[in-house]
Amino acid sequence: MLALILLGGEARAWGDLGHKVICEITFHSVLPNTQAAINRLMQLDSEFKSFSDACIYPDHPRIRAPEHFLNLPRDSKGLTSDQCPQADTCVLTAILRDFEILNAREQADSDKLVALKSLGHWIGDIHQPLHVSFLDDKGGNTIRTSGQCSGNLHAVWDTCLVQYAVWS
């Protein structure tokens, strides 16, 4: 993981550095047979050499845009199901969809590879606090910030805080 972090100089945003770190931690946390299954699928990938690198896939180029986040009503007391409260699709349904593809014996390995790369990304997105947020502030994108981490609140979480934690 240290090599991943040190080589991440070009990484930008949670969409890159944060996703790679989360997927590297995840890979080392799963059972050996799951690691082997991940590695088998990753050998089919012509673009990415490792699972952690592949976790940026849905951001380059941006695919399945509504599935990168979950909007809650301001008066929400939490989730009571795995359905999206304010949309047909969200990060919750994306996770379920890609798990189904990975578990389906009849699915082609090429489809499973896309699902694996996407699933790793969704796990990162759901753990970024402003990807589970409110529609009216667009996940903190409309809240301005200043100081060392200036721009908008979403970018502070995506970029500045991650880079500060890794390189400070």
C-alpha positions in Angstrom: 0.0 0.0 0.0 2.9 2.3 0.7 4.0 1.9 -2.9 0.5 2.8 -4.1 0.5 5.9 -2.0 3.9 7.0 -3.1 3.2 6.4 -6.7 0.0 8.3 -6.5 1.5 11.7 -7.3 -0.6 12.1 -10.4 -3.7 11.0 -8.6 -6.4 13.6 -8.2 -9.6 13.5 -6.2 -11.3 10.8 -4.4 -12.0 9.5 -7.8 -8.4 8.5 -8.1 -6.2 8.4 -5.0 -9.0 7.8 -2.5 -10.5 5.0 -4.7 -7.2 3.3 -5.2 -6.4 3.3 -1.5 -9.9 2.0 -0.6 -9.6 -0.8 -3.1 -6.1 -1.7 -2.0 -7.3 -2.0 1.6 -10.3 -4.0 0.4 -8.2 -6.4 -1.7 -6.0 -7.2 1.3 -9.0 -7.7 3.5 -10.8 -10.4 1.4 -10.2 -14.1 1.6 -7.5 -15.6 -0.5 -10.0 -17.4 -2.9 -11.6 -14.0 -3.5 -8.3 -12.4 -4.2 -7.6 -15.2 -6.7 -11.0 -14.5 -8.4 -10.3 -10.8 -8.5 -6.8 -11.4 -10.0 -8.2 -13.9 -12.6 -10.7 -11.2 -13.8 -8.1 -8.5 -13.7 -5.8 -10.5 -16.0 -8.4 -9.9 -18.7 -8.2 -6.2 -18.4 -6.1 -4.4 -21.1 -6.2 -1.0 -19.3 -5.6 -1.6 -15.6 -2.9 -3.9 -14.1 -4.4 -4.2 -10.6 -7.8 -4.1 -8.9 -6.8 -0.9 -7.0 -5.9 0.9 -10.2 -9.1 -0.3 -11.9 -11.3 1.3 -9.2 -11.1 4.6 -11.0 -12.8 3.1 -14.1 -16.3 4.6 -13.7 -14.8 8.1 -13.5 -12.6 7.9 -16.7 -14.8 8.6 -18.6 -17.7 9.1 -16.2 -20.2 6.3 -16.7 -23.5 5.6 -14.9 -23.5 9.1 -13.4 -26.6 8.7 -11.2 -25.1 5.7 -9.5 -22.1 7.6 -8.0 -24.2 9.0 -5.1 -27.3 8.8 -3.0 -29.5 11.7 -2.2 -31.4 11.8 1.0 -34.2 14.2 2.0 -33.1 16.8 4.6 -35.4 15.3 7.2 -34.2 11.7 6.7 -33.7 9.5 9.7 -31.6 7.1 7.7 -32.3 4.3 5.3 -34.8 1.6 5.8 -34.2 -0.4 2.7 -31.7 -0.8 -0.1 -33.8 1.3 -2.5 -32.9 4.8 -3.5 -35.1 7.3 -1.6 -35.2 10.0 -4.3 -34.3 8.3 -7.6 -34.6 5.1 -9.5 -30.9 4.4 -9.3 -28.2 5.4 -6.9 -25.0 3.9 -5.4 -27.0 1.4 -3.4 -28.7 -0.1 -6.5 -25.4 0.0 -8.4 -23.7 -2.1 -5.7 -26.6 -4.6 -5.8 -26.6 -4.8 -9.6 -22.8 -5.4 -9.8 -22.9 -8.0 -7.1 -25.6 -9.8 -9.0 -23.5 -9.8 -12.2 -20.4 -11.1 -10.3 -22.4 -13.9 -8.7 -24.2 -15.0 -11.9 -22.6 -18.1 -13.4 -24.1 -17.4 -16.8 -22.5 -13.9 -17.1 -19.5 -13.5 -19.4 -16.1 -12.8 -17.8 -16.0 -9.5 -19.7 -19.3 -8.4 -18.0 -17.9 -9.6 -14.6 -14.8 -7.6 -15.1 -16.8 -4.4 -15.7 -18.9 -5.2 -12.7 -15.8 -5.8 -10.5 -14.2 -2.5 -11.5 -17.5 -0.7 -11.0 -18.2 -2.3 -7.6 -14.8 -1.3 -6.3 -15.6 2.3 -7.3 -19.1 2.3 -5.7 -17.7 1.0 -2.4 -15.4 4.1 -2.4 -18.2 6.4 -3.4 -20.5 5.2 -0.6 -17.8 5.8 1.9 -17.1 9.4 0.8 -19.4 11.4 3.1 -20.7 13.8 0.4 -21.7 11.0 -2.0 -24.4 10.2 0.5 -25.9 13.7 0.9 -28.6 16.1 -0.1 -30.0 17.0 -3.6 -30.4 20.7 -2.8 -26.6 21.3 -2.2 -25.5 18.7 -4.8 -23.4 16.7 -2.3 -21.6 19.8 -1.1 -20.8 21.1 -4.6 -22.7 24.3 -4.0 -21.2 25.1 -0.6 -18.1 27.3 -1.0 -15.0 26.9 1.2 -11.9 29.0 1.8 -8.5 28.6 3.3 -6.0 25.9 2.6 -8.8 23.8 1.1 -10.7 26.3 -1.0 -13.3 25.6 -3.7 -16.4 23.7 -2.7 -17.0 21.3 0.2 -17.2 18.3 -2.0 -13.8 19.0 -3.5 -12.4 19.5 0.0 -13.4 15.9 0.9 -12.5 14.5 -2.6 -9.1 16.1 -3.0 -7.6 18.3 -0.3 -8.3 16.2 2.8 -7.2 13.0 1.1 -4.0 14.5 -0.2 -3.3 16.2 3.1 -3.7 12.9 5.0 -1.5 11.0 2.6 1.3 13.6 2.0 1.5 15.4 5.4 
